[in-house]
Amino acid sequence: MYKPMIFIFLVVVAPGTTDAMFFFESNVLNFTPANFGLINVVSSLASIAGVWIYRAFFTKAKLTWYFLAVTLFLSFGQLMNLLLLKYGELKVALGQSLTYGIINELHLMPLMIIAC
């Protein structure tokens, strides 16, 4: 009975890289507040897109197909970031925010459905 709740707690408590990335983007890459705002907007839109993608394509999918598709999307996102390297750091940060926002929602949606 408590196993799903413990699992969700452990997923939420897991450490992240937010503080380290903020330091890197603000002190090393010298992003402005406008750049951070743009990155947050892209991240929010990516979260909405991730929920829409899950609802449109993965609500009835088998878990093996689902995990394969999410892994391929993550690989595509990493390739996109490598191709964006020649256009500047802000484009890479926006691509990473877009990719990880969608992937985070795609990973979170089945967990929330199981929890509900």
Buried (B, 14 or more C-beta within 10 A) or exposed (E): EEEEEEEBEEEEEEEEEEEEBEEBBBEEBEBEEEBBEBBEEBBEBBBEBBBEBBEEEBEEBEEEEBBEBBEEBBEEBEEBBEEBEEEEBBBBBBBBBBBBBBBBBBBBBBBEEEEE
